[in-house]
């Protein structure tokens, strides 16, 4: 019986180590036979693994051949029938040097482990409403070995055969279907069919008393399952989910020219999930926030559909064909992101709303990240799995997907489809690199794509270009029209941009579309738009129609004036949204003063009818008011925004979507004590307005933060009303929200204490109530305390906790010089190994300095 002799060693795998291990282990014959006993009501489970693999050559030293494993205890280990007597378990690894032979090896490992509570590895959750227990795995990129010993790297694919002993009342799900069940006293042994070769991060086990719903696709060819906790069954809309699933499968099979490659397709909504979803082969797990307890907007429904189709796209791209290493993560995620937006637009009823969601979420995320000092090339070196965790970012998801959208526009969707069919037919069940993907597209592009040139221009460089339109005219005719391209000093690359230009005139006081035409910006400072030279001067020209560009696109002066005058009159909602983004970019770059941007929003947003666009602008307005408005004016600005939102909310003609969006705005903009009092009276008064449950908690949190007299009673009533896990987390936020130094002191001690019974999501919720803008007077001491402990937090706590700690508790006060100075000092003191904290601090410094620049010109 052995324990890890060095459990505090970094839980990390370098690319060099993975490459070396691959030289010894054949990827052709890796078989995992795993039995797990999850019947105990405790926080422990036991496992028995039989692993067979072929060794290509015998290692000559330690560190060449090992299993990854984070576990509580190894109870026994046999290698090729021989009992191992010396402990090989150290530093989160089981060292196999001197134990294995060339050719086939068989390892038998009995072990004991504890469930995880941070949403990664093998997570355990107890439903506070009914006491039921649910467990699920979540392994990407490097957490499979937190459940069982394995070669935890993507290019050592294996076949998995699972048996799991679980309570009789539980459903047990894995990647492939059940082959049989054996009933024992009080429990059931579930035997699962063997999977084809898949990567360890795509393996899955989900278990608990889930409610189950079934359907099928293409006759009975692909069984479909939907699962959720019992306490959420009344909220789940299975008919809609099955319909979107079938539409997606039909679209992808046709587009890729390859049938769905696995035996079933289950979708499970699991508690305390860290991401939107995870593409486990045939056993996809989803964040429970996609089960809407409160009425969703159409945009929210479209976003959920997009997530469903994103994970489904991975069944082909990522699961059937998998990257060799994590430097291919960007392509895996970017491809699924682009294909999900395309499928949502073309195969569901959401249509163009899909591209609006894409623009406001993924693309905006990418624009922000590509302007930070932490930006990185899309295709870059990922030296280890710790670095992989940091690449789940806007570059990997949003920028890559945006570039794929432009690439498809460049070569044509038909050519892209042909290339994908070639790719899947050639590389099915294998591992690939970016060269394989681009090579398939280049071969069908008819000269429109140079794989090496496109990669060098877009994938191997960083930074966001700015495209500024400049027009000169004489006698009402265009004499000069150019696009000026620029790049940041740190990333000076100028690139080819494939765009669509749209041109409007104003006729009798109304917008009149003149034309659209394609245009290529060359990789130089100036690109001449010959198409418009000599023609009547238009009232409006925009170079990013249909949002193909990945660049900040700024209008010429006259077009900008036209846009301001007719901002809600352009017929295409995506065009209106991209124009709003252009004004927001001007504000973020301190070219347009934030007060001018807010004034533009106040004058126009009330007239906008597309509620997705309204929500996008309201989000931009809130972000701008918080970050770019000087502290002295902040509450005043929010009070004015509150009045506008309240007026819109109270309109009798408002649709359901309008009511939802404006209700959220009213509550969100309530910042001053007076507006919070109004919101309490309006929504939580004697008349029940049917306000959404999460909005009720949001109001109560604000009331508590101002110490309103009725706050305590409202809190107690709401705790009784909402006993769900979301209610528990909201209660924890309320617990740390009071305007009370004693409450803050006690909370801080809990945050820095390592031992806690709270899950990662519960700890995050508790930290979320600590810092309020109007409570700065009692939070002063926690500025220095943050800098005193944050380094230790990042060195000795799990990644998820450290990120939440910094995100919630950093003293974000741009006007405080000392905060900026101390952040820079801490950054300068870090060692190269402290890459996670380095990444966080660099991004934070960027945000602080941008906020300071914008506040300096707020009135311009």
Helices and strands as residue ranges (DSSP letters): H 15-24, E 31-37, E 44-55, E 66-68, E 73-79, E 82-83, E 89-90, E 93-95, E 103-114, E 121-126, E 133-138, G 144-146, E 159-167, E 171-174, E 178-184, E 187-192, G 200-202, E 205-208, E 211-217, E 222-228, G 230-235, H 238-256, E 264-270, E 277-278, E 283-287, G 288-290, H 298-314, E 322-323, G 326-328, H 329-347, H 353-358, I 359-363, H 364-370, H 385-390, I 395-399, H 400-411, H 413-427, E 431-432, H 434-444, H 451-454, I 455-459, E 466-474, E 477-486, E 497-507, E 510-521, E 526-528, G 530-532, E 540-542, G 545-547, E 552-554, H 557-565, H 573-588, H 594-604, G 605-607, H 611-627, H 631-649, H 656-669, H 673-684, H 693-705, H 711-721, H 725-735, H 741-752, H 760-768, G 773-775, H 776-779, H 781-796, H 799-809, H 817-829, H 835-856
